[in-house]
Amino acid sequence: MVGLWLVLFVYAAMTIATAYVLRRLARGTPVPLAPQEEDVTEYPVV
């Protein structure tokens, strides 16, 4: 039974860590929401 709680704890910790990292990555690179926005000329489109 201890193994099950350990697996659940590790799964929850990894889920929280993944969500945190993805949110930081998403916030770190400002990208225009749509091509018709005014600031799109300053953003290099690859």
C-alpha positions in Angstrom: 0.0 0.0 0.0 2.9 2.3 0.7 4.1 1.9 -2.9 0.7 3.1 -4.3 0.9 6.3 -2.2 4.5 6.8 -3.3 3.5 6.5 -7.0 0.6 8.9 -6.5 2.8 11.4 -4.7 5.4 11.2 -7.5 2.8 11.5 -10.2 1.2 14.6 -8.5 4.6 16.2 -8.0 5.6 15.7 -11.6 2.3 17.0 -12.8 2.6 20.2 -10.8 6.2 20.6 -11.9 5.3 20.2 -15.5 2.5 22.7 -15.3 4.8 25.2 -13.6 7.5 24.8 -16.2 5.1 25.1 -19.1 3.5 28.3 -17.6 7.0 29.8 -17.2 7.9 29.0 -20.8 4.6 30.4 -22.1 5.2 33.6 -20.2 8.8 34.0 -21.2 8.2 34.5 -24.9 5.8 37.2 -25.8 4.1 36.3 -29.1 1.4 38.3 -30.8 -2.0 36.8 -30.6 -2.8 37.1 -34.2 -1.0 38.2 -37.4 -3.2 41.2 -37.8 -2.0 42.8 -34.6 0.1 46.0 -34.9 3.2 44.6 -33.1 3.6 41.7 -35.4 6.2 43.6 -37.5 8.6 43.6 -34.5 8.3 39.8 -34.0 10.5 37.7 -36.3 8.3 35.1 -38.1 10.3 32.1 -39.0 
